[in-house]
Amino acid sequence: MKHGGNVFEIEQKYGFDRRCLLDFSANINPLGVPKLYKKMMMDAFDDLINYPDINYFDLKNDIGEKYNLSVENIFVGNGGVQVIFDFIKAINPKKSLVVYPTFGEYERAIRATGGQVEEFFLKEEEDFQLNAEEIMERIHRDLDLVVLCNPNNPTGTLTNKSLLENLLKKCRENNVFLMIDEAFMDFVEGAEEYSLLSQVETYDNLLITRSFTKFYGIPGLRLGFGVCSHPEIKGQLREHGIPWQVNTFGSYFGRVLLEDGEYEKKTHLWLKEETPRFVEELKKLALFKVYPPSVNYILLKLLPSQLDVKGLKERLLVEKILVRDCSNFKGLSDRFIRIAIKGKQDNDRLLEVLKRI
Amino acid sequence: MKHGGNVFEIEQKYGFDRRCLLDFSANINPLGVPKLYKKMMMDAFDDLINYPDINYFDLKNDIGEKYNLSVENIFVGNGGVQVIFDFIKAINPKKSLVVYPTFGEYERAIRATGGQVEEFFLKEEEDFQLNAEEIMERIHRDLDLVVLCNPNNPTGTLTNKSLLENLLKKCRENNVFLMIDEAFMDFVEGAEEYSLLSQVETYDNLLITRSFTKFYGIPGLRLGFGVCSHPEIKGQLREHGIPWQVNTFGSYFGRVLLEDGEYEKKTHLWLKEETPRFVEELKKLALFKVYPPSVNYILLKLLPSQLDVKGLKERLLVEKILVRDCSNFKGLSDRFIRIAIKGKQDNDRLLEVLKRI
């Protein structure tokens, strides 16, 4: 499976120092590792000599407080992707409906349990918005699980809450689990209006996965969580879960969640200022169709021209700029790329290089 | 599942600061986090903003060099226990034979795949040495997997290589996988004479798991690896593995393996000096039967007296000393405890408190 952000592969292949690469291929907050956290971890280094708290008591409490969730419904994992795999293994779905184009690991996790995947495609002609009527028609009693990502990666589309609530109800009527990956939801200002976290206690067929990786600039740390209130699924997770999934550094992350409100504010401010400017400048280039972003990345489609994605990617690499070629996303043609929104200076560098091309 | 080393639980339950606890319940190298590594990690903190290398190219290369293994047979994981779960999931055994008393996660991992467990018990009257004849008789075509730990936890018994090689052959004749957890093997001086690592390329029914947690004093980091040459199992692991299992700090650990030979020497020197002295002193107390350790922990059986393990544990806790009550190990009665061998000063503190009891 190919993912964005593999600066190590580029380093090996092209001999670049990965620290000199301008990586637009991974959707990581350019504010970087929160300063409070960095200081905390330096002090906590010697704690590595202990096993992490096997119950993750503090971490779960802090997550519960931050997102207003019952601690007993919270499951922490070695990155959001671990929770995705754990949830799907616990559900053990025979037949799943996955909404494409999307993150490839849902399908891999389903196949790892031996399950079948039905495909639901967001349509290019509908700008990849979820078509409410069509998805409702696809929910039936033979299904075990529906998986979607909101905001969706790589399209950047944000589905509204009432549509998802209707879908959730229809799923419950048909005895189907609905798993929503909200890995990028923290980037949405006023996320409560979009997130279904608050519905987990009411709907026990709902599972939500979240990640701290992207928003807090710590993909190297591996930390995410999931929420679920279904008694049997929770029992499965407890009985078959692998111990010590989150490392000591991750287990201390709760303090950042609760105390570093500044980081959150700064992130939202940066996005609010930089997104419209960057989108406008990208449009001016007349190289791409620019899909309106809801969070910190933008889907672009190359307009008809002699340049293809492979060529563009290679030209950018010469300038040590990395973008995400989206041709291995099911449901996208080979004309799409995804770029992260970074700080103004980095974005300007990309714009300047694109202008030259 | 209860494990040793849960200082967080003790902290919550008794209100002690976990840093003031003398933890004999987890078998961790008292030399602590290698200094070279600590320095490296402080410098590498900002690398958390990148995903770890999804292929763990450097880490696998360094492990391969250190242990003389082919890189393509190495699988790294979020602690040895992750590799144990991954290997067992890939084998998907219907019927497994597990050698008890031992680490509880083998059975949990087998049950997580829906497999059955047959029990083979090491006998107290044989000082928990593996009985070659008896285990050979238990290998038959209906089995899919045999799991044992060498040196065994918690008994400290080290099984000799020729016995294991015979077992390995018998397993191969019967189409049975043999998984050996060598989590503590690095503590054995001249480990090559005991480890079956070098047999992995010859026997594709052999799987070995290792841990860096104990030897390098980093249980909080989560890092282990496994070795296997079986084409189908390797295919399963690649196809269904969860990405980014090892965090960035773990992915840089290879340098310590290759460059910090001092740490290894110091560890073996400490064990060689401290073990016989500590064992002698423990024997003098006339409180326990002391099982001869092969590595950095000792199994003790309380001699008939008014004191039971629970009472002893409580009395030690008052002194802020934590030992491992072994009563939840299948195949051990409620008269056993396990203690780590620590530095002379800490060991003396335990001896002094035990004398008073």
HADDOCK unambig.tbl for C-alpha pairs under 7 A between the chains (distance, minus, plus):
assign (segid A and resid 5 and name CA) (segid B and resid 50 and name CA) 6.98 0.50 0.50
assign (segid A and resid 5 and name CA) (segid B and resid 51 and name CA) 6.39 0.50 0.50
assign (segid A and resid 6 and name CA) (segid B and resid 53 and name CA) 6.42 0.50 0.50
assign (segid A and resid 8 and name CA) (segid B and resid 53 and name CA) 5.56 0.50 0.50
assign (segid A and resid 32 and name CA) (segid B and resid 49 and name CA) 6.14 0.50 0.50
assign (segid A and resid 33 and name CA) (segid B and resid 46 and name CA) 6.86 0.50 0.50
assign (segid A and resid 33 and name CA) (segid B and resid 49 and name CA) 6.57 0.50 0.50
assign (segid A and resid 42 and name CA) (segid B and resid 42 and name CA) 6.90 0.50 0.50
assign (segid A and resid 46 and name CA) (segid B and resid 33 and name CA) 6.83 0.50 0.50
assign (segid A and resid 48 and name CA) (segid B and resid 218 and name CA) 5.02 0.50 0.50
assign (segid A and resid 48 and name CA) (segid B and resid 219 and name CA) 6.06 0.50 0.50
assign (segid A and resid 48 and name CA) (segid B and resid 220 and name CA) 4.14 0.50 0.50
assign (segid A and resid 48 and name CA) (segid B and resid 221 and name CA) 5.96 0.50 0.50
assign (segid A and resid 49 and name CA) (segid B and resid 32 and name CA) 6.13 0.50 0.50
assign (segid A and resid 49 and name CA) (segid B and resid 33 and name CA) 6.57 0.50 0.50
assign (segid A and resid 49 and name CA) (segid B and resid 217 and name CA) 5.08 0.50 0.50
assign (segid A and resid 49 and name CA) (segid B and resid 218 and name CA) 4.90 0.50 0.50
assign (segid A and resid 49 and name CA) (segid B and resid 219 and name CA) 5.79 0.50 0.50
assign (segid A and resid 49 and name CA) (segid B and resid 220 and name CA) 6.10 0.50 0.50
assign (segid A and resid 50 and name CA) (segid B and resid 5 and name CA) 6.93 0.50 0.50
assign (segid A and resid 50 and name CA) (segid B and resid 219 and name CA) 5.76 0.50 0.50
assign (segid A and resid 50 and name CA) (segid B and resid 220 and name CA) 5.59 0.50 0.50
assign (segid A and resid 51 and name CA) (segid B and resid 5 and name CA) 6.33 0.50 0.50
assign (segid A and resid 51 and name CA) (segid B and resid 6 and name CA) 6.98 0.50 0.50
assign (segid A and resid 51 and name CA) (segid B and resid 219 and name CA) 4.79 0.50 0.50
assign (segid A and resid 51 and name CA) (segid B and resid 220 and name CA) 4.72 0.50 0.50
assign (segid A and resid 52 and name CA) (segid B and resid 220 and name CA) 5.27 0.50 0.50
assign (segid A and resid 53 and name CA) (segid B and resid 6 and name CA) 6.38 0.50 0.50
assign (segid A and resid 53 and name CA) (segid B and resid 8 and name CA) 5.52 0.50 0.50
assign (segid A and resid 82 and name CA) (segid B and resid 242 and name CA) 6.68 0.50 0.50
assign (segid A and resid 108 and name CA) (segid B and resid 240 and name CA) 6.67 0.50 0.50
assign (segid A and resid 112 and name CA) (segid B and resid 240 and name CA) 5.14 0.50 0.50
assign (segid A and resid 217 and name CA) (segid B and resid 49 and name CA) 5.07 0.50 0.50
assign (segid A and resid 218 and name CA) (segid B and resid 48 and name CA) 5.02 0.50 0.50
assign (segid A and resid 218 and name CA) (segid B and resid 49 and name CA) 4.90 0.50 0.50
assign (segid A and resid 219 and name CA) (segid B and resid 48 and name CA) 6.06 0.50 0.50
assign (segid A and resid 219 and name CA) (segid B and resid 49 and name CA) 5.79 0.50 0.50
assign (segid A and resid 219 and name CA) (segid B and resid 50 and name CA) 5.78 0.50 0.50
assign (segid A and resid 219 and name CA) (segid B and resid 51 and name CA) 4.79 0.50 0.50
assign (segid A and resid 220 and name CA) (segid B and resid 48 and name CA) 4.17 0.50 0.50
assign (segid A and resid 220 and name CA) (segid B and resid 49 and name CA) 6.13 0.50 0.50
assign (segid A and resid 220 and name CA) (segid B and resid 50 and name CA) 5.61 0.50 0.50
assign (segid A and resid 220 and name CA) (segid B and resid 51 and name CA) 4.73 0.50 0.50
assign (segid A and resid 220 and name CA) (segid B and resid 52 and name CA) 5.28 0.50 0.50
assign (segid A and resid 220 and name CA) (segid B and resid 247 and name CA) 5.38 0.50 0.50
assign (segid A and resid 220 and name CA) (segid B and resid 248 and name CA) 4.73 0.50 0.50
assign (segid A and resid 221 and name CA) (segid B and resid 48 and name CA) 5.99 0.50 0.50
assign (segid A and resid 221 and name CA) (segid B and resid 247 and name CA) 5.36 0.50 0.50
assign (segid A and resid 221 and name CA) (segid B and resid 248 and name CA) 6.35 0.50 0.50
assign (segid A and resid 222 and name CA) (segid B and resid 247 and name CA) 6.00 0.50 0.50
assign (segid A and resid 240 and name CA) (segid B and resid 108 and name CA) 6.67 0.50 0.50
assign (segid A and resid 240 and name CA) (segid B and resid 112 and name CA) 5.13 0.50 0.50
assign (segid A and resid 242 and name CA) (segid B and resid 82 and name CA) 6.66 0.50 0.50
assign (segid A and resid 247 and name CA) (segid B and resid 220 and name CA) 5.41 0.50 0.50
assign (segid A and resid 247 and name CA) (segid B and resid 221 and name CA) 5.39 0.50 0.50
assign (segid A and resid 247 and name CA) (segid B and resid 222 and name CA) 6.00 0.50 0.50
assign (segid A and resid 248 and name CA) (segid B and resid 220 and name CA) 4.73 0.50 0.50
assign (segid A and resid 248 and name CA) (segid B and resid 221 and name CA) 6.37 0.50 0.50
